[in-house]
Amino acid sequence: MKCAFDVIGSHYDTTSIIWRCMGAKIGKRVYWPGSGVYYPDPELLEVGDDVVFGSRSEAFTTDAHGSGRIVVKSGAMIADRVVLLAGVSVGKRAIMGSGALAKRDMTYADGTVWMGSEGGEASDDYALRSRFLQARLVSIHTLLAIIGAGYWSIAAVVGTQVLNQLRIHLPRLDLLASGPQQTFVIFGLIACWFILTLVLQAVVVILWVVVMKWIVIGRRAPGSYDWDKGSYCQRWQLHLVLAKPL
């Protein structure tokens, strides 16, 4: 099947039509990942309209306890590496976040958010913190975007200010004398200071990224770094955020 999907495409209606022919109930405008979704019993899979599947998602309709229908209602999102077990029902506009494990015979209410696996099933703690986290992330990114824009505009400001100071304090050089050469002289002087300032800024940025790496992440040691059991993954992401605007 995967080879066939590589030829005809694996994301949209063609995939839905094929699974309908195999017995699954598939709605409209379902987005399928390029990696495909594993479900060995199409007859026991029901997917609503406007559902999005992430890469490497799996739906186990049969296990050691028997078989059960898996229902994913309209507007739901099944992110990457999600595992849905038999009897699971995902509500409308519900989100099963990256790595979520949907417990057997569980119903996940409309509009809820679930992530990871704690004690053998996905956790909704994220849903309780989502508004606060979103507000904090927006604030941090906005602040860093403002700082980054201001930082990289320094070169242009320095070039014009240096040229103005030369005009004021060294009038005998007559750098801005009227004539056909005036435009080229002004452009050349500003460009020289612009390039010099950018080089210095690049050096500062490299030092910033290196220092932030050691302050925020530290030295990595061999071992497992699960996102829900330690802060390493969050610290790595914070380092990327701090470095990105620069």
Biotite code that builds the C-alpha atoms (Angstrom):
import biotite.structure as struc

atoms = struc.array([
    struc.Atom([0.000, 0.000, 0.000], chain_id="A", res_id=1, res_name="MET", atom_name="CA", element="C"),
    struc.Atom([2.771, 2.441, 0.878], chain_id="A", res_id=2, res_name="LYS", atom_name="CA", element="C"),
    struc.Atom([4.349, 2.006, -2.561], chain_id="A", res_id=3, res_name="CYS", atom_name="CA", element="C"),
    struc.Atom([0.987, 2.677, -4.189], chain_id="A", res_id=4, res_name="ALA", atom_name="CA", element="C"),
    struc.Atom([0.481, 5.832, -2.106], chain_id="A", res_id=5, res_name="PHE", atom_name="CA", element="C"),
    struc.Atom([3.948, 7.022, -3.128], chain_id="A", res_id=6, res_name="ASP", atom_name="CA", element="C"),
    struc.Atom([2.689, 7.063, -6.706], chain_id="A", res_id=7, res_name="VAL", atom_name="CA", element="C"),
    struc.Atom([-0.841, 8.433, -6.292], chain_id="A", res_id=8, res_name="ILE", atom_name="CA", element="C"),
    struc.Atom([-0.177, 10.656, -3.249], chain_id="A", res_id=9, res_name="GLY", atom_name="CA", element="C"),
    struc.Atom([-0.983, 9.972, 0.368], chain_id="A", res_id=10, res_name="SER", atom_name="CA", element="C"),
    struc.Atom([-2.401, 13.173, 1.847], chain_id="A", res_id=11, res_name="HIS", atom_name="CA", element="C"),
    struc.Atom([-5.934, 13.765, 0.629], chain_id="A", res_id=12, res_name="TYR", atom_name="CA", element="C"),
    struc.Atom([-9.063, 12.287, -0.972], chain_id="A", res_id=13, res_name="ASP", atom_name="CA", element="C"),
    struc.Atom([-7.458, 9.402, -2.846], chain_id="A", res_id=14, res_name="THR", atom_name="CA", element="C"),
    struc.Atom([-6.312, 7.835, 0.426], chain_id="A", res_id=15, res_name="THR", atom_name="CA", element="C"),
    struc.Atom([-9.761, 8.357, 1.955], chain_id="A", res_id=16, res_name="SER", atom_name="CA", element="C"),
    struc.Atom([-11.439, 6.663, -1.010], chain_id="A", res_id=17, res_name="ILE", atom_name="CA", element="C"),
    struc.Atom([-9.146, 3.643, -0.728], chain_id="A", res_id=18, res_name="ILE", atom_name="CA", element="C"),
    struc.Atom([-9.836, 3.202, 2.984], chain_id="A", res_id=19, res_name="TRP", atom_name="CA", element="C"),
    struc.Atom([-13.576, 3.571, 2.403], chain_id="A", res_id=20, res_name="ARG", atom_name="CA", element="C"),
    struc.Atom([-13.355, 0.756, -0.138], chain_id="A", res_id=21, res_name="CYS", atom_name="CA", element="C"),
    struc.Atom([-11.681, -1.349, 2.561], chain_id="A", res_id=22, res_name="MET", atom_name="CA", element="C"),
    struc.Atom([-14.554, -0.769, 4.977], chain_id="A", res_id=23, res_name="GLY", atom_name="CA", element="C"),
    struc.Atom([-13.530, 2.276, 7.011], chain_id="A", res_id=24, res_name="ALA", atom_name="CA", element="C"),
    struc.Atom([-15.926, 5.184, 7.568], chain_id="A", res_id=25, res_name="LYS", atom_name="CA", element="C"),
    struc.Atom([-13.994, 8.264, 6.452], chain_id="A", res_id=26, res_name="ILE", atom_name="CA", element="C"),
    struc.Atom([-15.346, 11.824, 6.313], chain_id="A", res_id=27, res_name="GLY", atom_name="CA", element="C"),
    struc.Atom([-14.463, 14.689, 4.007], chain_id="A", res_id=28, res_name="LYS", atom_name="CA", element="C"),
    struc.Atom([-11.229, 16.710, 3.827], chain_id="A", res_id=29, res_name="ARG", atom_name="CA", element="C"),
    struc.Atom([-9.197, 14.317, 5.975], chain_id="A", res_id=30, res_name="VAL", atom_name="CA", element="C"),
    struc.Atom([-5.462, 15.000, 5.927], chain_id="A", res_id=31, res_name="TYR", atom_name="CA", element="C"),
    struc.Atom([-3.325, 11.861, 5.928], chain_id="A", res_id=32, res_name="TRP", atom_name="CA", element="C"),
    struc.Atom([0.430, 11.956, 6.664], chain_id="A", res_id=33, res_name="PRO", atom_name="CA", element="C"),
    struc.Atom([3.050, 10.864, 4.158], chain_id="A", res_id=34, res_name="GLY", atom_name="CA", element="C"),
    struc.Atom([4.141, 8.117, 6.533], chain_id="A", res_id=35, res_name="SER", atom_name="CA", element="C"),
    struc.Atom([0.607, 6.681, 6.587], chain_id="A", res_id=36, res_name="GLY", atom_name="CA", element="C"),
    struc.Atom([-1.512, 5.698, 9.595], chain_id="A", res_id=37, res_name="VAL", atom_name="CA", element="C"),
    struc.Atom([-1.307, 2.122, 10.858], chain_id="A", res_id=38, res_name="TYR", atom_name="CA", element="C"),
    struc.Atom([-4.669, 0.447, 11.458], chain_id="A", res_id=39, res_name="TYR", atom_name="CA", element="C"),
    struc.Atom([-4.992, -3.248, 10.618], chain_id="A", res_id=40, res_name="PRO", atom_name="CA", element="C"),
    struc.Atom([-8.826, -3.370, 10.790], chain_id="A", res_id=41, res_name="ASP", atom_name="CA", element="C"),
    struc.Atom([-10.294, -0.645, 8.523], chain_id="A", res_id=42, res_name="PRO", atom_name="CA", element="C"),
    struc.Atom([-13.850, -1.806, 9.271], chain_id="A", res_id=43, res_name="GLU", atom_name="CA", element="C"),
    struc.Atom([-13.411, -0.699, 12.890], chain_id="A", res_id=44, res_name="LEU", atom_name="CA", element="C"),
    struc.Atom([-12.163, 2.815, 12.098], chain_id="A", res_id=45, res_name="LEU", atom_name="CA", element="C"),
    struc.Atom([-14.481, 5.828, 11.905], chain_id="A", res_id=46, res_name="GLU", atom_name="CA", element="C"),
    struc.Atom([-13.121, 9.280, 11.046], chain_id="A", res_id=47, res_name="VAL", atom_name="CA", element="C"),
    struc.Atom([-15.180, 12.473, 10.782], chain_id="A", res_id=48, res_name="GLY", atom_name="CA", element="C"),
    struc.Atom([-14.744, 15.536, 8.568], chain_id="A", res_id=49, res_name="ASP", atom_name="CA", element="C"),
    struc.Atom([-11.708, 17.853, 8.648], chain_id="A", res_id=50, res_name="ASP", atom_name="CA", element="C"),
    struc.Atom([-9.551, 15.504, 10.725], chain_id="A", res_id=51, res_name="VAL", atom_name="CA", element="C"),
    struc.Atom([-5.744, 15.866, 10.642], chain_id="A", res_id=52, res_name="VAL", atom_name="CA", element="C"),
    struc.Atom([-3.385, 12.951, 11.249], chain_id="A", res_id=53, res_name="PHE", atom_name="CA", element="C"),
    struc.Atom([0.285, 13.432, 12.104], chain_id="A", res_id=54, res_name="GLY", atom_name="CA", element="C"),
    struc.Atom([3.192, 11.258, 11.034], chain_id="A", res_id=55, res_name="SER", atom_name="CA", element="C"),
    struc.Atom([3.637, 7.746, 12.419], chain_id="A", res_id=56, res_name="ARG", atom_name="CA", element="C"),
    struc.Atom([0.239, 7.672, 14.166], chain_id="A", res_id=57, res_name="SER", atom_name="CA", element="C"),
    struc.Atom([-1.171, 4.214, 14.913], chain_id="A", res_id=58, res_name="GLU", atom_name="CA", element="C"),
    struc.Atom([-4.659, 2.912, 15.621], chain_id="A", res_id=59, res_name="ALA", atom_name="CA", element="C"),
    struc.Atom([-4.794, -0.550, 17.221], chain_id="A", res_id=60, res_name="PHE", atom_name="CA", element="C"),
    struc.Atom([-8.374, -1.738, 16.838], chain_id="A", res_id=61, res_name="THR", atom_name="CA", element="C"),
    struc.Atom([-7.476, -5.195, 18.125], chain_id="A", res_id=62, res_name="THR", atom_name="CA", element="C"),
    struc.Atom([-5.400, -6.289, 21.117], chain_id="A", res_id=63, res_name="ASP", atom_name="CA", element="C"),
    struc.Atom([-5.163, -9.175, 23.586], chain_id="A", res_id=64, res_name="ALA", atom_name="CA", element="C"),
    struc.Atom([-8.536, -8.187, 25.095], chain_id="A", res_id=65, res_name="HIS", atom_name="CA", element="C"),
    struc.Atom([-10.423, -8.214, 21.802], chain_id="A", res_id=66, res_name="GLY", atom_name="CA", element="C"),
    struc.Atom([-11.459, -5.764, 19.109], chain_id="A", res_id=67, res_name="SER", atom_name="CA", element="C"),
    struc.Atom([-13.100, -2.369, 19.406], chain_id="A", res_id=68, res_name="GLY", atom_name="CA", element="C"),
    struc.Atom([-14.094, 0.504, 17.155], chain_id="A", res_id=69, res_name="ARG", atom_name="CA", element="C"),
    struc.Atom([-11.939, 3.636, 17.127], chain_id="A", res_id=70, res_name="ILE", atom_name="CA", element="C"),
    struc.Atom([-13.830, 6.877, 16.472], chain_id="A", res_id=71, res_name="VAL", atom_name="CA", element="C"),
    struc.Atom([-12.203, 10.201, 15.621], chain_id="A", res_id=72, res_name="VAL", atom_name="CA", element="C"),
    struc.Atom([-14.860, 12.895, 15.360], chain_id="A", res_id=73, res_name="LYS", atom_name="CA", element="C"),
    struc.Atom([-14.932, 15.936, 13.086], chain_id="A", res_id=74, res_name="SER", atom_name="CA", element="C"),
    struc.Atom([-12.275, 18.603, 13.510], chain_id="A", res_id=75, res_name="GLY", atom_name="CA", element="C"),
    struc.Atom([-10.049, 16.506, 15.752], chain_id="A", res_id=76, res_name="ALA", atom_name="CA", element="C"),
    struc.Atom([-6.276, 16.473, 15.416], chain_id="A", res_id=77, res_name="MET", atom_name="CA", element="C"),
    struc.Atom([-4.198, 13.334, 15.917], chain_id="A", res_id=78, res_name="ILE", atom_name="CA", element="C"),
    struc.Atom([-0.605, 14.574, 16.102], chain_id="A", res_id=79, res_name="ALA", atom_name="CA", element="C"),
    struc.Atom([2.593, 12.680, 15.328], chain_id="A", res_id=80, res_name="ASP", atom_name="CA", element="C"),
    struc.Atom([3.421, 9.427, 17.131], chain_id="A", res_id=81, res_name="ARG", atom_name="CA", element="C"),
    struc.Atom([-0.053, 9.157, 18.711], chain_id="A", res_id=82, res_name="VAL", atom_name="CA", element="C"),
    struc.Atom([-1.305, 5.684, 19.625], chain_id="A", res_id=83, res_name="VAL", atom_name="CA", element="C"),
    struc.Atom([-5.065, 5.039, 19.711], chain_id="A", res_id=84, res_name="LEU", atom_name="CA", element="C"),
    struc.Atom([-6.133, 1.796, 21.369], chain_id="A", res_id=85, res_name="LEU", atom_name="CA", element="C"),
    struc.Atom([-9.315, -0.191, 20.759], chain_id="A", res_id=86, res_name="ALA", atom_name="CA", element="C"),
    struc.Atom([-12.567, 1.420, 21.885], chain_id="A", res_id=87, res_name="GLY", atom_name="CA", element="C"),
    struc.Atom([-11.193, 4.968, 21.944], chain_id="A", res_id=88, res_name="VAL", atom_name="CA", element="C"),
    struc.Atom([-13.412, 7.893, 20.981], chain_id="A", res_id=89, res_name="SER", atom_name="CA", element="C"),
    struc.Atom([-11.821, 11.289, 20.283], chain_id="A", res_id=90, res_name="VAL", atom_name="CA", element="C"),
    struc.Atom([-14.314, 14.157, 20.466], chain_id="A", res_id=91, res_name="GLY", atom_name="CA", element="C"),
    struc.Atom([-14.937, 17.015, 18.072], chain_id="A", res_id=92, res_name="LYS", atom_name="CA", element="C"),
    struc.Atom([-12.042, 19.502, 17.828], chain_id="A", res_id=93, res_name="ARG", atom_name="CA", element="C"),
    struc.Atom([-10.142, 17.517, 20.456], chain_id="A", res_id=94, res_name="ALA", atom_name="CA", element="C"),
    struc.Atom([-6.355, 17.402, 20.148], chain_id="A", res_id=95, res_name="ILE", atom_name="CA", element="C"),
    struc.Atom([-4.239, 14.340, 20.845], chain_id="A", res_id=96, res_name="MET", atom_name="CA", element="C"),
    struc.Atom([-0.820, 15.962, 21.109], chain_id="A", res_id=97, res_name="GLY", atom_name="CA", element="C"),
    struc.Atom([2.532, 14.582, 20.071], chain_id="A", res_id=98, res_name="SER", atom_name="CA", element="C"),
    struc.Atom([3.259, 11.199, 21.627], chain_id="A", res_id=99, res_name="GLY", atom_name="CA", element="C"),
    struc.Atom([-0.153, 10.856, 23.282], chain_id="A", res_id=100, res_name="ALA", atom_name="CA", element="C"),
    struc.Atom([-1.353, 7.387, 24.298], chain_id="A", res_id=101, res_name="LEU", atom_name="CA", element="C"),
    struc.Atom([-5.149, 7.045, 24.189], chain_id="A", res_id=102, res_name="ALA", atom_name="CA", element="C"),
    struc.Atom([-6.180, 4.435, 26.771], chain_id="A", res_id=103, res_name="LYS", atom_name="CA", element="C"),
    struc.Atom([-8.433, 1.549, 25.770], chain_id="A", res_id=104, res_name="ARG", atom_name="CA", element="C"),
    struc.Atom([-12.195, 2.244, 25.816], chain_id="A", res_id=105, res_name="ASP", atom_name="CA", element="C"),
    struc.Atom([-11.652, 5.893, 26.826], chain_id="A", res_id=106, res_name="MET", atom_name="CA", element="C"),
    struc.Atom([-13.689, 8.844, 25.562], chain_id="A", res_id=107, res_name="THR", atom_name="CA", element="C"),
    struc.Atom([-11.862, 12.140, 25.138], chain_id="A", res_id=108, res_name="TYR", atom_name="CA", element="C"),
    struc.Atom([-14.319, 15.024, 25.340], chain_id="A", res_id=109, res_name="ALA", atom_name="CA", element="C"),
    struc.Atom([-14.923, 17.637, 22.653], chain_id="A", res_id=110, res_name="ASP", atom_name="CA", element="C"),
    struc.Atom([-12.397, 20.460, 22.556], chain_id="A", res_id=111, res_name="GLY", atom_name="CA", element="C"),
    struc.Atom([-9.956, 18.952, 25.057], chain_id="A", res_id=112, res_name="THR", atom_name="CA", element="C"),
    struc.Atom([-6.164, 18.736, 24.697], chain_id="A", res_id=113, res_name="VAL", atom_name="CA", element="C"),
    struc.Atom([-4.163, 15.623, 25.629], chain_id="A", res_id=114, res_name="TRP", atom_name="CA", element="C"),
    struc.Atom([-0.447, 14.949, 25.493], chain_id="A", res_id=115, res_name="MET", atom_name="CA", element="C"),
    struc.Atom([2.158, 12.332, 26.331], chain_id="A", res_id=116, res_name="GLY", atom_name="CA", element="C"),
    struc.Atom([1.693, 9.290, 28.517], chain_id="A", res_id=117, res_name="SER", atom_name="CA", element="C"),
    struc.Atom([1.517, 9.352, 32.305], chain_id="A", res_id=118, res_name="GLU", atom_name="CA", element="C"),
    struc.Atom([0.589, 6.117, 34.040], chain_id="A", res_id=119, res_name="GLY", atom_name="CA", element="C"),
    struc.Atom([-0.314, 4.457, 30.749], chain_id="A", res_id=120, res_name="GLY", atom_name="CA", element="C"),
    struc.Atom([-2.512, 7.170, 29.228], chain_id="A", res_id=121, res_name="GLU", atom_name="CA", element="C"),
    struc.Atom([-2.431, 10.708, 27.870], chain_id="A", res_id=122, res_name="ALA", atom_name="CA", element="C"),
    struc.Atom([-2.571, 13.615, 30.311], chain_id="A", res_id=123, res_name="SER", atom_name="CA", element="C"),
    struc.Atom([-4.778, 16.712, 30.081], chain_id="A", res_id=124, res_name="ASP", atom_name="CA", element="C"),
    struc.Atom([-2.617, 18.835, 32.391], chain_id="A", res_id=125, res_name="ASP", atom_name="CA", element="C"),
    struc.Atom([-1.556, 20.759, 29.325], chain_id="A", res_id=126, res_name="TYR", atom_name="CA", element="C"),
    struc.Atom([-5.146, 21.859, 28.732], chain_id="A", res_id=127, res_name="ALA", atom_name="CA", element="C"),
    struc.Atom([-5.234, 23.492, 32.169], chain_id="A", res_id=128, res_name="LEU", atom_name="CA", element="C"),
    struc.Atom([-2.027, 25.413, 31.495], chain_id="A", res_id=129, res_name="ARG", atom_name="CA", element="C"),
    struc.Atom([-2.454, 26.092, 27.777], chain_id="A", res_id=130, res_name="SER", atom_name="CA", element="C"),
    struc.Atom([-3.771, 29.673, 28.016], chain_id="A", res_id=131, res_name="ARG", atom_name="CA", element="C"),
    struc.Atom([-1.029, 30.737, 30.397], chain_id="A", res_id=132, res_name="PHE", atom_name="CA", element="C"),
    struc.Atom([1.635, 29.015, 28.301], chain_id="A", res_id=133, res_name="LEU", atom_name="CA", element="C"),
    struc.Atom([0.382, 30.545, 25.068], chain_id="A", res_id=134, res_name="GLN", atom_name="CA", element="C"),
    struc.Atom([0.330, 34.040, 26.574], chain_id="A", res_id=135, res_name="ALA", atom_name="CA", element="C"),
    struc.Atom([3.856, 33.587, 27.921], chain_id="A", res_id=136, res_name="ARG", atom_name="CA", element="C"),
    struc.Atom([5.176, 32.237, 24.610], chain_id="A", res_id=137, res_name="LEU", atom_name="CA", element="C"),
    struc.Atom([3.610, 35.095, 22.648], chain_id="A", res_id=138, res_name="VAL", atom_name="CA", element="C"),
    struc.Atom([5.126, 37.621, 25.069], chain_id="A", res_id=139, res_name="SER", atom_name="CA", element="C"),
    struc.Atom([8.591, 36.074, 24.865], chain_id="A", res_id=140, res_name="ILE", atom_name="CA", element="C"),
    struc.Atom([8.575, 35.830, 21.071], chain_id="A", res_id=141, res_name="HIS", atom_name="CA", element="C"),
    struc.Atom([7.266, 39.395, 20.701], chain_id="A", res_id=142, res_name="THR", atom_name="CA", element="C"),
    struc.Atom([9.957, 40.756, 23.019], chain_id="A", res_id=143, res_name="LEU", atom_name="CA", element="C"),
    struc.Atom([12.719, 38.830, 21.265], chain_id="A", res_id=144, res_name="LEU", atom_name="CA", element="C"),
    struc.Atom([11.464, 39.916, 17.836], chain_id="A", res_id=145, res_name="ALA", atom_name="CA", element="C"),
    struc.Atom([11.609, 43.564, 18.930], chain_id="A", res_id=146, res_name="ILE", atom_name="CA", element="C"),
    struc.Atom([15.108, 43.113, 20.363], chain_id="A", res_id=147, res_name="ILE", atom_name="CA", element="C"),
    struc.Atom([16.302, 41.302, 17.225], chain_id="A", res_id=148, res_name="GLY", atom_name="CA", element="C"),
    struc.Atom([14.909, 43.968, 14.884], chain_id="A", res_id=149, res_name="ALA", atom_name="CA", element="C"),
    struc.Atom([16.524, 46.725, 16.924], chain_id="A", res_id=150, res_name="GLY", atom_name="CA", element="C"),
    struc.Atom([19.835, 44.885, 17.174], chain_id="A", res_id=151, res_name="TYR", atom_name="CA", element="C"),
    struc.Atom([20.250, 44.369, 13.438], chain_id="A", res_id=152, res_name="TRP", atom_name="CA", element="C"),
    struc.Atom([19.302, 47.983, 12.679], chain_id="A", res_id=153, res_name="SER", atom_name="CA", element="C"),
    struc.Atom([22.286, 49.222, 14.698], chain_id="A", res_id=154, res_name="ILE", atom_name="CA", element="C"),
    struc.Atom([24.622, 48.979, 11.677], chain_id="A", res_id=155, res_name="ALA", atom_name="CA", element="C"),
    struc.Atom([22.590, 51.419, 9.595], chain_id="A", res_id=156, res_name="ALA", atom_name="CA", element="C"),
    struc.Atom([22.284, 53.875, 12.503], chain_id="A", res_id=157, res_name="VAL", atom_name="CA", element="C"),
    struc.Atom([26.021, 53.683, 13.266], chain_id="A", res_id=158, res_name="VAL", atom_name="CA", element="C"),
    struc.Atom([26.937, 54.332, 9.626], chain_id="A", res_id=159, res_name="GLY", atom_name="CA", element="C"),
    struc.Atom([24.873, 57.499, 9.357], chain_id="A", res_id=160, res_name="THR", atom_name="CA", element="C"),
    struc.Atom([25.923, 58.790, 12.798], chain_id="A", res_id=161, res_name="GLN", atom_name="CA", element="C"),
    struc.Atom([29.640, 58.281, 12.096], chain_id="A", res_id=162, res_name="VAL", atom_name="CA", element="C"),
    struc.Atom([29.296, 60.115, 8.809], chain_id="A", res_id=163, res_name="LEU", atom_name="CA", element="C"),
    struc.Atom([27.490, 62.982, 10.548], chain_id="A", res_id=164, res_name="ASN", atom_name="CA", element="C"),
    struc.Atom([30.194, 63.224, 13.238], chain_id="A", res_id=165, res_name="GLN", atom_name="CA", element="C"),
    struc.Atom([32.911, 63.339, 10.587], chain_id="A", res_id=166, res_name="LEU", atom_name="CA", element="C"),
    struc.Atom([31.068, 66.179, 8.883], chain_id="A", res_id=167, res_name="ARG", atom_name="CA", element="C"),
    struc.Atom([30.779, 68.117, 12.151], chain_id="A", res_id=168, res_name="ILE", atom_name="CA", element="C"),
    struc.Atom([34.224, 67.568, 13.682], chain_id="A", res_id=169, res_name="HIS", atom_name="CA", element="C"),
    struc.Atom([36.384, 67.220, 10.590], chain_id="A", res_id=170, res_name="LEU", atom_name="CA", element="C"),
    struc.Atom([35.040, 69.840, 8.200], chain_id="A", res_id=171, res_name="PRO", atom_name="CA", element="C"),
    struc.Atom([38.474, 70.289, 6.612], chain_id="A", res_id=172, res_name="ARG", atom_name="CA", element="C"),
    struc.Atom([38.213, 66.839, 5.029], chain_id="A", res_id=173, res_name="LEU", atom_name="CA", element="C"),
    struc.Atom([35.389, 68.208, 2.920], chain_id="A", res_id=174, res_name="ASP", atom_name="CA", element="C"),
    struc.Atom([33.928, 64.712, 2.587], chain_id="A", res_id=175, res_name="LEU", atom_name="CA", element="C"),
    struc.Atom([30.506, 65.977, 1.603], chain_id="A", res_id=176, res_name="LEU", atom_name="CA", element="C"),
    struc.Atom([31.566, 68.534, -0.925], chain_id="A", res_id=177, res_name="ALA", atom_name="CA", element="C"),
    struc.Atom([29.030, 69.113, -3.648], chain_id="A", res_id=178, res_name="SER", atom_name="CA", element="C"),
    struc.Atom([29.746, 67.502, -6.956], chain_id="A", res_id=179, res_name="GLY", atom_name="CA", element="C"),
    struc.Atom([29.242, 64.338, -8.964], chain_id="A", res_id=180, res_name="PRO", atom_name="CA", element="C"),
    struc.Atom([31.353, 62.368, -6.476], chain_id="A", res_id=181, res_name="GLN", atom_name="CA", element="C"),
    struc.Atom([29.208, 63.244, -3.431], chain_id="A", res_id=182, res_name="GLN", atom_name="CA", element="C"),
    struc.Atom([26.779, 60.315, -3.796], chain_id="A", res_id=183, res_name="THR", atom_name="CA", element="C"),
    struc.Atom([29.577, 57.791, -4.188], chain_id="A", res_id=184, res_name="PHE", atom_name="CA", element="C"),
    struc.Atom([31.541, 59.179, -1.220], chain_id="A", res_id=185, res_name="VAL", atom_name="CA", element="C"),
    struc.Atom([28.502, 59.075, 1.080], chain_id="A", res_id=186, res_name="ILE", atom_name="CA", element="C"),
    struc.Atom([27.565, 55.574, -0.057], chain_id="A", res_id=187, res_name="PHE", atom_name="CA", element="C"),
    struc.Atom([31.139, 54.307, 0.338], chain_id="A", res_id=188, res_name="GLY", atom_name="CA", element="C"),
    struc.Atom([31.601, 55.705, 3.847], chain_id="A", res_id=189, res_name="LEU", atom_name="CA", element="C"),
    struc.Atom([28.251, 54.410, 5.092], chain_id="A", res_id=190, res_name="ILE", atom_name="CA", element="C"),
    struc.Atom([28.900, 51.001, 3.493], chain_id="A", res_id=191, res_name="ALA", atom_name="CA", element="C"),
    struc.Atom([32.317, 50.697, 5.175], chain_id="A", res_id=192, res_name="CYS", atom_name="CA", element="C"),
    struc.Atom([30.929, 51.413, 8.637], chain_id="A", res_id=193, res_name="TRP", atom_name="CA", element="C"),
    struc.Atom([27.898, 49.231, 7.911], chain_id="A", res_id=194, res_name="PHE", atom_name="CA", element="C"),
    struc.Atom([30.062, 46.223, 7.024], chain_id="A", res_id=195, res_name="ILE", atom_name="CA", element="C"),
    struc.Atom([32.406, 46.776, 9.978], chain_id="A", res_id=196, res_name="LEU", atom_name="CA", element="C"),
    struc.Atom([29.490, 47.041, 12.410], chain_id="A", res_id=197, res_name="THR", atom_name="CA", element="C"),
    struc.Atom([27.805, 43.919, 10.991], chain_id="A", res_id=198, res_name="LEU", atom_name="CA", element="C"),
    struc.Atom([31.013, 41.919, 11.445], chain_id="A", res_id=199, res_name="VAL", atom_name="CA", element="C"),
    struc.Atom([31.222, 43.005, 15.077], chain_id="A", res_id=200, res_name="LEU", atom_name="CA", element="C"),
    struc.Atom([27.540, 42.204, 15.583], chain_id="A", res_id=201, res_name="GLN", atom_name="CA", element="C"),
    struc.Atom([28.043, 38.729, 14.094], chain_id="A", res_id=202, res_name="ALA", atom_name="CA", element="C"),
    struc.Atom([30.860, 38.085, 16.568], chain_id="A", res_id=203, res_name="VAL", atom_name="CA", element="C"),
    struc.Atom([28.630, 39.214, 19.453], chain_id="A", res_id=204, res_name="VAL", atom_name="CA", element="C"),
    struc.Atom([25.816, 36.913, 18.248], chain_id="A", res_id=205, res_name="VAL", atom_name="CA", element="C"),
    struc.Atom([28.136, 33.902, 18.114], chain_id="A", res_id=206, res_name="ILE", atom_name="CA", element="C"),
    struc.Atom([29.316, 34.631, 21.649], chain_id="A", res_id=207, res_name="LEU", atom_name="CA", element="C"),
    struc.Atom([25.694, 35.076, 22.779], chain_id="A", res_id=208, res_name="TRP", atom_name="CA", element="C"),
    struc.Atom([24.620, 31.695, 21.336], chain_id="A", res_id=209, res_name="VAL", atom_name="CA", element="C"),
    struc.Atom([27.610, 29.896, 22.857], chain_id="A", res_id=210, res_name="VAL", atom_name="CA", element="C"),
    struc.Atom([27.163, 31.480, 26.297], chain_id="A", res_id=211, res_name="VAL", atom_name="CA", element="C"),
    struc.Atom([23.398, 30.807, 26.298], chain_id="A", res_id=212, res_name="MET", atom_name="CA", element="C"),
    struc.Atom([24.056, 27.186, 25.363], chain_id="A", res_id=213, res_name="LYS", atom_name="CA", element="C"),
    struc.Atom([26.172, 26.650, 28.471], chain_id="A", res_id=214, res_name="TRP", atom_name="CA", element="C"),
    struc.Atom([23.915, 28.696, 30.753], chain_id="A", res_id=215, res_name="ILE", atom_name="CA", element="C"),
    struc.Atom([20.566, 27.260, 29.610], chain_id="A", res_id=216, res_name="VAL", atom_name="CA", element="C"),
    struc.Atom([21.444, 23.727, 28.469], chain_id="A", res_id=217, res_name="ILE", atom_name="CA", element="C"),
    struc.Atom([24.767, 22.955, 30.091], chain_id="A", res_id=218, res_name="GLY", atom_name="CA", element="C"),
    struc.Atom([26.778, 19.844, 29.280], chain_id="A", res_id=219, res_name="ARG", atom_name="CA", element="C"),
    struc.Atom([24.781, 16.876, 28.027], chain_id="A", res_id=220, res_name="ARG", atom_name="CA", element="C"),
    struc.Atom([25.583, 13.503, 29.532], chain_id="A", res_id=221, res_name="ALA", atom_name="CA", element="C"),
    struc.Atom([24.734, 10.079, 28.057], chain_id="A", res_id=222, res_name="PRO", atom_name="CA", element="C"),
    struc.Atom([21.260, 8.798, 28.875], chain_id="A", res_id=223, res_name="GLY", atom_name="CA", element="C"),
    struc.Atom([17.554, 9.272, 28.228], chain_id="A", res_id=224, res_name="SER", atom_name="CA", element="C"),
    struc.Atom([15.960, 12.725, 28.235], chain_id="A", res_id=225, res_name="TYR", atom_name="CA", element="C"),
    struc.Atom([12.187, 12.216, 28.256], chain_id="A", res_id=226, res_name="ASP", atom_name="CA", element="C"),
    struc.Atom([10.302, 15.475, 27.816], chain_id="A", res_id=227, res_name="TRP", atom_name="CA", element="C"),
    struc.Atom([7.842, 14.669, 30.621], chain_id="A", res_id=228, res_name="ASP", atom_name="CA", element="C"),
    struc.Atom([10.443, 13.521, 33.149], chain_id="A", res_id=229, res_name="LYS", atom_name="CA", element="C"),
    struc.Atom([13.036, 16.273, 33.037], chain_id="A", res_id=230, res_name="GLY", atom_name="CA", element="C"),
    struc.Atom([13.712, 19.809, 31.880], chain_id="A", res_id=231, res_name="SER", atom_name="CA", element="C"),
    struc.Atom([16.347, 19.084, 29.220], chain_id="A", res_id=232, res_name="TYR", atom_name="CA", element="C"),
    struc.Atom([13.971, 19.245, 26.230], chain_id="A", res_id=233, res_name="CYS", atom_name="CA", element="C"),
    struc.Atom([12.390, 22.461, 27.526], chain_id="A", res_id=234, res_name="GLN", atom_name="CA", element="C"),
    struc.Atom([15.821, 24.002, 28.113], chain_id="A", res_id=235, res_name="ARG", atom_name="CA", element="C"),
    struc.Atom([16.922, 23.061, 24.608], chain_id="A", res_id=236, res_name="TRP", atom_name="CA", element="C"),
    struc.Atom([13.798, 24.667, 23.150], chain_id="A", res_id=237, res_name="GLN", atom_name="CA", element="C"),
    struc.Atom([14.381, 27.786, 25.249], chain_id="A", res_id=238, res_name="LEU", atom_name="CA", element="C"),
    struc.Atom([17.904, 27.994, 23.851], chain_id="A", res_id=239, res_name="HIS", atom_name="CA", element="C"),
    struc.Atom([16.519, 27.838, 20.303], chain_id="A", res_id=240, res_name="LEU", atom_name="CA", element="C"),
    struc.Atom([14.044, 30.610, 21.130], chain_id="A", res_id=241, res_name="VAL", atom_name="CA", element="C"),
    struc.Atom([16.764, 32.822, 22.603], chain_id="A", res_id=242, res_name="LEU", atom_name="CA", element="C"),
    struc.Atom([19.025, 32.291, 19.583], chain_id="A", res_id=243, res_name="ALA", atom_name="CA", element="C"),
    struc.Atom([16.433, 32.533, 16.798], chain_id="A", res_id=244, res_name="LYS", atom_name="CA", element="C"),
    struc.Atom([15.819, 36.333, 16.675], chain_id="A", res_id=245, res_name="PRO", atom_name="CA", element="C"),
    struc.Atom([19.570, 36.953, 16.410], chain_id="A", res_id=246, res_name="LEU", atom_name="CA", element="C"),
])
